[in-house]
Amino acid sequence: MKTLFNRRLAAVALACCLSLPLPATVVAADADATLQKAWTAFNIGHYKETLRLVQPLASNGNPQAQVILGRCYESGLGVEQNMETAAQWYLLAAEQNLAEAQQLVAYAYQNGVGLPKDGDKAVAWMQRAADAGSPEACYALSQYYSKGQFVERDQKKAFDLALKAAQGGYGQAMLFVGACYAYGVGTAEDAGQSQQWYDRARAAGLDPDSHVFNKVKEYSMEE
């Protein structure tokens, strides 16, 4: 009788243990593994499988999964294209301070795609992404100031932001900085610095001969 009682007690204890929530590190590891599988499926064009993997994670608040799901909706991959739905997933991830999502939200506000066009919100979200360390966001901000788009035109600030992006390894920013040094836009002319940044842009696969500025130092980067 005592043996039977002990077995029942052990079974109850095991059931209690199995019902306990998993440690956060285990849950995070499982999420990371699922995301890796999702990216693999995405990159080889298995979009239905991508959706199957990321939808539960996205619904549970995983920001990386929310971005992947948003990209599927944005491009109509495995699901009917819906820019508004894509933007909402990006917003959910952006509010969790994921820089990639913050950039995507900024672009959505910038272009009025999926969200109403709003320059102030575009700048604010791009600034948040830049503050989070995104070189791409720094470069995008530099172009706002370079062109006077949504903000007052400020060549010095444009150069400083582009330089930060270039130092962070963003190729387009390297090209821009090289041109700024070549023509003295936002900084003093410096042929040596210009050549160094053009060389780095070339190493990144960009063509320094595609001029950022024309001969009279007017901007020619029209969209």
C-alpha positions in Angstrom: 0.0 0.0 0.0 2.8 2.4 0.9 4.6 1.6 -2.4 1.4 2.4 -4.4 1.0 5.7 -2.5 4.7 6.7 -3.2 4.2 5.9 -6.9 1.1 8.1 -7.0 2.9 10.9 -5.2 5.8 10.7 -7.7 3.3 10.8 -10.6 1.7 13.9 -9.1 5.0 15.6 -8.6 6.1 14.8 -12.2 2.8 16.2 -13.6 3.4 19.4 -11.6 6.9 19.8 -12.9 5.7 19.3 -16.5 3.0 22.0 -16.0 5.5 24.6 -14.9 6.5 27.3 -17.4 9.8 26.7 -19.2 12.7 28.9 -18.2 13.0 32.0 -20.3 16.4 30.9 -21.7 14.8 27.7 -23.0 11.9 29.6 -24.5 14.3 32.1 -26.1 16.5 29.2 -27.5 13.4 27.6 -29.0 12.3 30.9 -30.6 15.8 31.5 -32.0 15.8 28.0 -33.5 12.4 28.5 -35.1 13.4 31.9 -36.5 16.5 30.4 -38.0 14.3 27.8 -39.7 11.9 30.5 -40.8 14.7 32.6 -42.4 16.1 29.5 -44.2 12.6 28.8 -45.6 12.2 32.4 -46.6 15.5 32.6 -48.4 14.8 29.5 -50.5 11.3 30.6 -51.4 9.3 28.3 -49.1 7.0 31.1 -47.9 4.1 28.9 -46.7 6.5 27.2 -44.4 7.9 30.6 -43.3 4.4 31.7 -42.4 3.7 28.5 -40.5 6.8 29.0 -38.4 6.6 32.7 -37.7 2.8 33.3 -37.2 2.7 31.8 -33.7 5.8 33.7 -32.6 4.6 37.0 -34.1 1.2 36.6 -32.3 3.1 36.0 -29.0 5.0 39.2 -29.5 8.3 38.2 -30.9 9.6 41.3 -32.8 11.8 39.4 -35.3 9.0 37.2 -36.2 6.7 40.2 -36.6 9.2 41.7 -39.1 9.4 38.5 -41.1 5.6 38.3 -41.2 5.4 41.9 -42.2 7.8 41.3 -45.1 5.7 38.5 -46.3 2.6 40.7 -46.4 4.5 43.6 -47.9 5.7 41.5 -50.9 2.8 39.1 -51.1 5.0 36.1 -50.3 2.8 33.1 -49.3 0.0 35.4 -48.5 -2.1 38.0 -50.4 -0.2 41.3 -50.5 -1.4 43.8 -47.9 0.7 46.9 -47.2 -1.5 48.0 -44.3 -1.2 44.6 -42.5 2.6 44.7 -43.1 2.9 48.1 -41.6 0.9 47.0 -38.5 3.3 44.1 -37.9 6.2 46.5 -38.4 4.7 48.9 -35.9 4.3 46.2 -33.3 8.0 45.2 -33.6 9.1 48.9 -33.7 7.4 49.6 -30.4 9.6 46.9 -28.9 12.7 48.9 -30.0 13.8 46.7 -32.9 15.8 49.0 -35.1 15.0 47.2 -38.3 11.3 47.5 -37.7 11.7 51.2 -36.8 13.4 51.9 -40.2 10.6 50.0 -42.0 8.0 52.1 -40.1 9.9 55.3 -41.0 9.9 54.3 -44.7 6.2 53.5 -44.5 5.5 57.0 -43.2 8.0 58.6 -45.6 6.3 57.1 -48.6 2.8 56.8 -47.4 2.7 53.1 -48.1 0.7 51.1 -45.5 0.5 54.1 -43.3 -0.6 57.7 -44.0 2.3 59.8 -45.3 3.7 61.8 -42.3 7.1 63.4 -42.5 7.4 64.1 -38.8 6.7 60.5 -37.9 9.1 59.3 -40.6 11.9 61.5 -39.1 11.0 60.4 -35.5 11.1 56.7 -36.2 14.2 57.0 -38.3 15.9 58.9 -35.5 14.9 56.1 -33.1 16.5 53.5 -35.4 19.6 55.6 -35.7 19.8 56.0 -32.0 19.6 52.3 -31.7 22.8 52.0 -33.8 21.5 51.4 -37.3 23.9 52.7 -40.0 21.2 52.5 -42.6 18.9 54.7 -40.5 21.8 57.2 -40.0 22.2 57.4 -43.7 18.5 57.8 -44.4 18.4 60.7 -41.9 21.4 62.3 -43.6 19.4 62.3 -46.8 16.5 64.0 -45.1 18.9 66.8 -44.1 20.7 66.8 -47.4 17.6 67.3 -49.4 15.6 69.3 -46.9 13.0 66.5 -46.8 10.7 66.8 -43.8 13.4 68.9 -42.0 15.3 72.1 -42.6 18.1 71.5 -45.0 21.4 71.2 -43.1 24.5 70.1 -45.1 26.7 69.9 -42.0 24.3 67.6 -40.2 23.8 65.6 -43.3 27.5 65.0 -43.6 27.9 64.2 -39.9 25.1 61.6 -40.0 26.5 60.1 -43.3 29.9 59.9 -41.8 28.6 58.0 -38.8 26.8 55.6 -41.2 29.9 55.2 -43.3 32.0 54.4 -40.2 29.4 51.8 -39.4 30.0 50.1 -42.7 27.1 51.3 -44.8 28.2 51.4 -48.4 26.0 54.1 -49.8 27.1 56.4 -47.0 30.8 55.8 -47.9 30.0 57.0 -51.4 28.2 60.1 -50.1 30.9 61.0 -47.7 33.5 60.6 -50.5 31.5 63.1 -52.6 31.1 65.5 -49.7 34.9 65.6 -49.2 35.4 65.9 -53.0 33.1 68.9 -53.3 33.3 70.5 -49.9 29.6 69.9 -49.1 29.0 69.9 -45.3 32.7 69.7 -44.7 36.0 71.1 -46.0 37.2 69.8 -49.3 39.8 67.0 -48.8 40.9 65.0 -51.8 42.8 62.5 -49.7 39.7 61.7 -47.5 37.5 61.7 -50.6 39.7 59.0 -52.2 39.8 56.9 -49.1 36.0 56.8 -48.8 35.6 56.2 -52.6 38.0 53.3 -52.2 36.0 51.9 -49.3 32.8 52.3 -51.3 34.4 50.5 -54.3 35.4 47.7 -51.9 31.8 47.5 -50.8 30.8 46.9 -54.5 29.7 50.5 -55.3 30.8 52.6 -58.2 32.4 55.9 -57.1 32.1 57.2 -60.7 28.3 57.5 -60.3 28.5 61.0 -59.1 26.5 62.0 -56.1 26.9 65.7 -56.9 27.3 67.4 -60.3 30.1 69.8 -61.3 28.5 72.9 -59.7 28.0 71.2 -56.4 24.3 71.0 -56.7 22.5 67.9 -55.6 21.5 65.4 -58.3 20.2 62.6 -56.2 16.6 63.1 -57.2 14.2 60.2 -56.5 
